């Protein structure tokens, strides 16, 4: 057992910095950023006064199309700093 400990420490020392840098590069733990943030069940889009309703619907549809799903806007607040929320649905009558 004593002979294995240096290898474990070396493996740990090499893997932890790589995992931390990958997390920060992908902004995994940062939360919602500018633009669109979401997953396969839906997401939020940061409100921008210069975009119209059609642009938000198009962004949501493009996002949900990654998982072969339809999109549905659930909240549309026209206030600076607010978000437009949407859900991705398999069938028009069933929301996940």
C-alpha beads as a LAMMPS data file, in Angstrom:
LAMMPS data file: protein, C-alpha beads

96 atoms
95 bonds

1 atom types
1 bond types

-500.0 500.0 xlo xhi
-500.0 500.0 ylo yhi
-500.0 500.0 zlo zhi

Masses

1 110.0

Atoms # bond

1 1 1 0.000 0.000 0.000
2 1 1 2.818 2.396 0.730
3 1 1 4.118 2.122 -2.843
4 1 1 0.795 3.270 -4.316
5 1 1 0.431 6.514 -2.386
6 1 1 2.883 8.575 -4.465
7 1 1 0.983 7.653 -7.661
8 1 1 -2.312 8.629 -6.125
9 1 1 -0.919 11.990 -5.068
10 1 1 0.577 12.598 -8.511
11 1 1 -2.707 11.686 -10.235
12 1 1 -4.652 13.930 -7.880
13 1 1 -2.208 16.796 -8.339
14 1 1 -2.544 16.538 -12.127
15 1 1 -6.320 16.101 -12.320
16 1 1 -7.575 18.769 -9.898
17 1 1 -6.118 21.825 -11.702
18 1 1 -7.421 20.498 -15.019
19 1 1 -10.926 20.028 -13.638
20 1 1 -10.952 23.489 -12.068
21 1 1 -9.749 25.208 -15.244
22 1 1 -12.299 23.296 -17.333
23 1 1 -15.076 24.384 -14.989
24 1 1 -14.102 28.040 -15.203
25 1 1 -13.541 27.895 -18.965
26 1 1 -17.061 26.553 -19.447
27 1 1 -18.521 28.811 -16.739
28 1 1 -20.229 25.798 -15.187
29 1 1 -20.630 27.240 -11.691
30 1 1 -21.048 30.910 -12.567
31 1 1 -24.809 30.925 -13.198
32 1 1 -26.750 32.780 -15.862
33 1 1 -24.610 34.828 -18.163
34 1 1 -25.380 37.286 -20.915
35 1 1 -27.599 36.021 -23.674
36 1 1 -29.269 32.630 -23.337
37 1 1 -28.776 30.151 -20.495
38 1 1 -30.577 26.834 -20.210
39 1 1 -30.703 23.087 -20.663
40 1 1 -32.944 20.480 -22.311
41 1 1 -35.995 21.481 -20.251
42 1 1 -35.887 25.216 -21.030
43 1 1 -34.003 28.358 -20.135
44 1 1 -33.871 32.116 -19.813
45 1 1 -32.918 34.850 -22.252
46 1 1 -31.664 38.203 -21.027
47 1 1 -34.022 41.004 -22.077
48 1 1 -32.633 43.530 -24.539
49 1 1 -34.788 46.518 -25.565
50 1 1 -33.571 46.446 -29.177
51 1 1 -34.828 42.887 -29.842
52 1 1 -38.417 42.157 -30.759
53 1 1 -40.675 39.307 -29.679
54 1 1 -39.851 37.290 -32.791
55 1 1 -36.140 37.293 -31.944
56 1 1 -36.787 35.738 -28.524
57 1 1 -39.077 33.111 -30.022
58 1 1 -36.424 32.274 -32.616
59 1 1 -33.686 31.995 -29.977
60 1 1 -35.840 29.665 -27.852
61 1 1 -36.810 27.557 -30.878
62 1 1 -33.175 27.203 -31.944
63 1 1 -32.152 26.235 -28.407
64 1 1 -34.847 23.572 -28.013
65 1 1 -34.200 22.200 -31.501
66 1 1 -30.909 20.799 -30.166
67 1 1 -32.993 18.163 -28.383
68 1 1 -35.654 17.822 -31.115
69 1 1 -38.200 19.680 -28.986
70 1 1 -40.577 22.574 -29.433
71 1 1 -40.313 25.792 -27.421
72 1 1 -42.889 27.781 -25.497
73 1 1 -42.307 31.261 -24.016
74 1 1 -43.603 31.247 -20.433
75 1 1 -42.639 34.719 -19.184
76 1 1 -42.002 37.903 -21.153
77 1 1 -41.246 40.949 -18.991
78 1 1 -40.221 44.093 -20.854
79 1 1 -37.935 45.530 -18.182
80 1 1 -34.220 46.177 -18.492
81 1 1 -32.295 43.523 -16.536
82 1 1 -35.164 41.035 -16.552
83 1 1 -35.349 37.688 -18.351
84 1 1 -37.625 36.000 -20.850
85 1 1 -38.171 32.389 -19.777
86 1 1 -39.138 29.441 -21.949
87 1 1 -39.650 25.686 -21.730
88 1 1 -38.753 22.945 -24.192
89 1 1 -41.612 20.517 -24.805
90 1 1 -41.895 17.136 -26.561
91 1 1 -45.580 17.434 -27.244
92 1 1 -47.640 20.646 -27.294
93 1 1 -49.813 19.389 -24.422
94 1 1 -47.006 18.157 -22.121
95 1 1 -44.405 20.353 -20.387
96 1 1 -41.413 18.693 -18.694

Bonds

1 1 1 2
2 1 2 3
3 1 3 4
4 1 4 5
5 1 5 6
6 1 6 7
7 1 7 8
8 1 8 9
9 1 9 10
10 1 10 11
11 1 11 12
12 1 12 13
13 1 13 14
14 1 14 15
15 1 15 16
16 1 16 17
17 1 17 18
18 1 18 19
19 1 19 20
20 1 20 21
21 1 21 22
22 1 22 23
23 1 23 24
24 1 24 25
25 1 25 26
26 1 26 27
27 1 27 28
28 1 28 29
29 1 29 30
30 1 30 31
31 1 31 32
32 1 32 33
33 1 33 34
34 1 34 35
35 1 35 36
36 1 36 37
37 1 37 38
38 1 38 39
39 1 39 40
40 1 40 41
41 1 41 42
42 1 42 43
43 1 43 44
44 1 44 45
45 1 45 46
46 1 46 47
47 1 47 48
48 1 48 49
49 1 49 50
50 1 50 51
51 1 51 52
52 1 52 53
53 1 53 54
54 1 54 55
55 1 55 56
56 1 56 57
57 1 57 58
58 1 58 59
59 1 59 60
60 1 60 61
61 1 61 62
62 1 62 63
63 1 63 64
64 1 64 65
65 1 65 66
66 1 66 67
67 1 67 68
68 1 68 69
69 1 69 70
70 1 70 71
71 1 71 72
72 1 72 73
73 1 73 74
74 1 74 75
75 1 75 76
76 1 76 77
77 1 77 78
78 1 78 79
79 1 79 80
80 1 80 81
81 1 81 82
82 1 82 83
83 1 83 84
84 1 84 85
85 1 85 86
86 1 86 87
87 1 87 88
88 1 88 89
89 1 89 90
90 1 90 91
91 1 91 92
92 1 92 93
93 1 93 94
94 1 94 95
95 1 95 96
